């Protein structure tokens, strides 16, 4: 997912530059009587090499996209998740988040139950991608503006399907459903190392302080390791200031 658009653009640029260079050399030899055809052979060789590199870059992209075509996405309401399906989701979560193996071995959601899931299945019907979407009214800014957010939890893609654009398609399916359901914005928490990954698929980092409800200590900041990101849906911008999750994180 991460660098596919950049590879495609670079491949197209290289191909265009190579064609332009070869065309200029050929025209120069044709219109210059003192220069014979083939004099600029080295330039033609460089052009051919650039074309080959561009072809390899774009073919890698095409192969990756064709791999993504094998994954089909569906929206599942939480009440429709039967035990066998829940077990399949937990198996994927355990594989993707081995540090939380014990937790996901018991349940397929984090601190609160999602409203719906987005599942990606391969050609054999196995679940290879998952996102849970929490429906929550949070309070934002000094005026405690009530904002309905689609909270993303358990976002993951199996190891064998990474790098093929599955993450982007998974998030697109999740946010399209959130748009249909008239959410104001998407909201997720992640470690800083993943900021660039989510930014490439339309998410924006928030510098707001975020507070949640903890059973023992009451209202408390979310874990310091997490950053907060939002996705514009019904609202293009969020009110500045603190965010009160009015419940647990997800």
Secondary structure, 3 states (H helix, E strand, C coil): CCCHHHHHHHHHHHHHHHHHHHHHHHHHHHHCCCCCCCCCHHHHHHHHHHHHHHHHHHHHHHHHHHHHCCCEEEEEEHHHCCHHHHHHHHHHHHHHCHHHHHHHCCCCCCCCCCCEEEEEECCCCCEEEEEEEEEEEEEECCCCEEEEEEEEEEEEECHHHCCCCHHHHHHHHHHHHHHHCCCCEEEEEEEHHHHHHHHCCCCEEECCCEEEEECCCEEEECCCCEEEEEEECCCCCCCCCCEECCCCCC
